[in-house]
């Protein structure tokens, strides 16, 4: 019976140890029942990479980080041991990129499968550090922080100048209040001293305005009469001008009537063509006479010692 109880206790202890071992490895992310290959990666800085972080290929989990340790033989560089599923073939130029897993998550290793063939188990893969979100935020934030510091310095200098400007402004306001008080006192004194003169000037202005009103009343009838006289004179002048123009038109009509009827020399000349015919004939005869005088002057002018006379000149018709 004793031996039976010892076996039970031993069996239970063994089962507890196995459960603890496998549970601990399971929590660490180690899969003891799956077949995998081991590879090594060397980094200068792993930025918080720990064991059990995942290994990805195109966003799919293909393995886990087994161990992260320093390598004293290689200048204390960091070596990472990873387990990759045995069915995944890694080409000879595969690159292991250490990058951020998520916005608030840890680090992951992304495998870029490059090259040809396949690398052997326990080979070393080239490691590359990718700039994470935190490093990018630091790079972006540092210039902003430096500009903010310079802006604060500038703001302090401007605020100090504004303090001096506020003091000057307060003094200016005080001086303005004093000047306004002095002006008010001067105006009050001036008004008090000249109140009698101001009342007299106001009374004179009132009298002047009343006189102008009375004068306007008297001028209105005179202006009305003047307008009526001017209208009468203008009407008389216009009537006289119209009468003279009517007389001139009547005389012109009489002259035109006489011309049309052939009265007078101008009328006969316009209505009777015999005068025109005779005048035209006289001009033609005169032209012939001048031509004959120019071609045969001896017919008209003759000098003779013996007193011989030529016959009378004849004009060609």
Buried (B, 14 or more C-beta within 10 A) or exposed (E): EEEEEEEEEEEEEEEEEEEEEEEEEEEEBBEEEEEBBBBBBBBEEBBEBEBEBBBBBEEEEBBBBBEBEEEEEEEEBBBBBBBBBEEBEBBEBBBBBBBBBEEEEBBBBBBBEEEEEBBEEEBEBEBEBEEBEEEEEEEEEEEEEEEEEEEEEEEEEEEEEEEEEEEEEEEEEEEEEEEEEEEEEEEEEEEEEEEEEEEEEEEEEEEEEEEEEEEEEEEEEEEEEEEEEEEEEEEEEEEEEEEEEEEEEEEEEEEEEEBEEEEEEEBEBBEEEEEEEEEEEEEEEEEEEEEBBEEEEEBEEEEEEEEEEEEEEEEEE
